[in-house]
Amino acid sequence: MRNITLSDGNAIPCMGFGCYNGFGDEMVRAVSTALEEGYSYIDSAEAYKNEELVGEGLRPHLARREELFILSKAWPTSFADLESACTASLKKLGTDYLDGYLLHWPWLDEALRLKAYEQLLKLQEKGLVRTIGVSNFLTSQMEKIKEEFGAWPTLYEIECHPSYQQRAFIDWCRERDIQTIAYSPINRSADLGAPVLQELAEKYGKTPGQIVLNWHIAHDQIPIPKSVHADRIRENIQVFDFALTPEEMALIDALEAGKKSGQDPLVFPSL
Ligand SMILES: NC(=O)c1ccc[n+]([C@@H]2O[C@H](COP(=O)([O-])OP(=O)(O)OC[C@H]3O[C@@H](n4cnc5c(N)ncnc54)[C@H](OP(=O)(O)O)[C@@H]3O)[C@@H](O)[C@H]2O)c1
C-alpha cells in the first residue's frame, strides 16, 4: 500500500481501517485481523467508546509501532481540556503518541472550537500528536482557523461515497494541500447494488465495494472502511491490483445524488 506525503512532511497510508460501531471481542479481533491483512492506519475516536478494545487489538502489533498510523479524534465535550482527552485516548490505545489527532465535530461554540485548535497545536509541539486535522468543519470554520493560526489543518475527515461525493469541497481542500480522508466510504453498503458498480465488479472480477474503494484511492481521498468480519476486512483491502479507466471513474462520479447519510454539522451534536 502506498503512502501519501502530507503537507507537514509526515506520511499516511492511502487507505485505513474504520473503528466506529464495533464492540467486545469482535472489535479486538477485527483490529488485529486488519493489521495482519496489511492495513496500518487505524481510525479511532473517543466518541466510539471502544478505544480500549482498539488498543487491545493493536497490542500484539506494537513492536512495529513506527510502521503504524494511529489516529484518534476529540469530541466537543473534551474541547475545554484537550490534553486530558488526548492523554486518555493514548492510554486506552496503548501508545505514547498519536500519528493523527482530529477535532471530530465543529459544534456551535466558536470560541471553544478555536481554544481546542490552539491546544491541538500545543499537543503537536509537545510531540504527543504528529499530524493534526479536523472533521465535519464548514468552509467558514476552516477559514477562521487559517485566519487565527496562520495555517490550514493538515487532515480533513469527510463523509464521502459515490452517492455523496462533496467534490467541490474536496477540490477546495486539495488546492490548500489539505489531505482528505473519506469516511463511510461504502456508505455502510447502502448503494452497492448500483448497476454500474455491479457491471464494473463483473468486469474486474471484484465486488462492488472493492470498485468503490479503488475509485476513492484513484481520487486521492483515503477510504477507511470498517468491518468486524475477517472476510470483508480482507476483501476491502484487496483493491490494489486493478485500475479503473477515466471513463469508468466518470461513470462512478455520475452516481452523485446529494445523499448525505451523516449528521448536519450546523445542528449536531446538540450538547
Ligand atoms: N469523522 C466522522 O465524523 C466519522 C463519521 C462516520 C465514520 N467515521 C469513520 O469512518 C469509518 C468508516 O465509516 P462507517 O463505519 O460509517 O461506514 P463504512 O465503512 O462505509 O461501512 C461499514 C458498514 O458496512 C459493512 N461492510 C463493511 N465492508 C463490507 C463489504 N465488503 N460488503 C458489505 N458490507 C460491508 C460493515 O458491516 P460489518 O462490520 O458487519 O462487516 C458496516 O456495517 C468509521 O468506522 C469511522 O472510523 C468517521
The ligand as a Tripos MOL2 file, in Angstrom:
@<TRIPOS>MOLECULE
LIG
   48    52     1     0     0
SMALL
NO_CHARGES

@<TRIPOS>ATOM
      1 N1        -15.2760   11.6880   11.2900 N.am      1 LIG1
      2 C1        -16.5320   11.3050   11.3890 C.2       1 LIG1
      3 O1        -17.4360   12.0660   11.7850 O.2       1 LIG1
      4 C2        -16.8840    9.8930   11.0300 C.ar      1 LIG1
      5 C3        -18.2270    9.5200   10.8490 C.ar      1 LIG1
      6 C4        -18.5030    8.2010   10.4800 C.ar      1 LIG1
      7 C5        -17.4700    7.2970   10.3060 C.ar      1 LIG1
      8 N2        -16.1690    7.6720   10.5160 N.ar      1 LIG1
      9 C6        -15.0380    6.7190   10.3510 C.3       1 LIG1
     10 O2        -15.1570    6.0850    9.0780 O.3       1 LIG1
     11 C7        -15.1710    4.6750    9.2490 C.3       1 LIG1
     12 C8        -15.9790    4.0070    8.1530 C.3       1 LIG1
     13 O3        -17.2760    4.5420    8.0620 O.3       1 LIG1
     14 P1        -18.5860    3.7400    8.5030 P.3       1 LIG1
     15 O4        -18.2310    2.7130    9.5260 O.co2     1 LIG1
     16 O5        -19.5880    4.7630    8.8390 O.co2     1 LIG1
     17 O6        -19.0830    3.0840    7.1590 O.3       1 LIG1
     18 P2        -18.4970    2.1220    6.0050 P.3       1 LIG1
     19 O7        -17.0820    1.7850    6.2740 O.co2     1 LIG1
     20 O8        -18.8730    2.7480    4.7140 O.co2     1 LIG1
     21 O9        -19.3820    0.8340    6.1450 O.3       1 LIG1
     22 C9        -19.3170   -0.0030    7.2840 C.3       1 LIG1
     23 C10       -20.5350   -0.9160    7.2710 C.3       1 LIG1
     24 O10       -20.5550   -1.6870    6.0690 O.3       1 LIG1
     25 C11       -20.4040   -3.0780    6.3600 C.3       1 LIG1
     26 N3        -19.3660   -3.5890    5.4360 N.ar      1 LIG1
     27 C12       -18.0310   -3.4250    5.5180 C.ar      1 LIG1
     28 N4        -17.4040   -3.9860    4.4850 N.ar      1 LIG1
     29 C13       -18.3710   -4.5280    3.7050 C.ar      1 LIG1
     30 C14       -18.3470   -5.2400    2.5000 C.ar      1 LIG1
     31 N5        -17.1960   -5.5190    1.8920 N.pl3     1 LIG1
     32 N6        -19.5330   -5.6420    1.9680 N.ar      1 LIG1
     33 C15       -20.6910   -5.3510    2.5860 C.ar      1 LIG1
     34 N7        -20.7790   -4.6830    3.7540 N.ar      1 LIG1
     35 C16       -19.6240   -4.2740    4.3140 C.ar      1 LIG1
     36 C17       -19.9680   -3.1660    7.8040 C.3       1 LIG1
     37 O11       -20.5710   -4.2740    8.4370 O.3       1 LIG1
     38 P3        -19.7560   -5.3650    9.3020 P.3       1 LIG1
     39 O12       -18.9170   -4.6260   10.2970 O.co2     1 LIG1
     40 O13       -20.8530   -6.1490    9.9020 O.co2     1 LIG1
     41 O14       -18.9540   -6.1360    8.2800 O.co2     1 LIG1
     42 C18       -20.5340   -1.8830    8.4160 C.3       1 LIG1
     43 O15       -21.8820   -2.0710    8.7900 O.3       1 LIG1
     44 C19       -15.7730    4.5130   10.6460 C.3       1 LIG1
     45 O16       -15.6100    3.2090   11.1460 O.3       1 LIG1
     46 C20       -15.0240    5.5940   11.3890 C.3       1 LIG1
     47 O17       -13.7020    5.1990   11.6780 O.3       1 LIG1
     48 C21       -15.8760    8.9660   10.8490 C.ar      1 LIG1
@<TRIPOS>BOND
     1     1     2 1
     2     2     3 2
     3     2     4 1
     4     4     5 ar
     5     4    48 ar
     6     5     6 ar
     7     6     7 ar
     8     7     8 ar
     9     8     9 1
    10     8    48 ar
    11     9    10 1
    12     9    46 1
    13    10    11 1
    14    11    12 1
    15    11    44 1
    16    12    13 1
    17    13    14 1
    18    14    15 2
    19    14    16 1
    20    14    17 1
    21    17    18 1
    22    18    19 2
    23    18    20 1
    24    18    21 1
    25    21    22 1
    26    22    23 1
    27    23    24 1
    28    23    42 1
    29    24    25 1
    30    25    26 1
    31    25    36 1
    32    26    27 ar
    33    26    35 ar
    34    27    28 ar
    35    28    29 ar
    36    29    30 ar
    37    29    35 ar
    38    30    31 1
    39    30    32 ar
    40    32    33 ar
    41    33    34 ar
    42    34    35 ar
    43    36    37 1
    44    36    42 1
    45    37    38 1
    46    38    39 2
    47    38    40 1
    48    38    41 1
    49    42    43 1
    50    44    45 1
    51    44    46 1
    52    46    47 1
@<TRIPOS>SUBSTRUCTURE
     1 LIG1         1 GROUP 0 **** ****
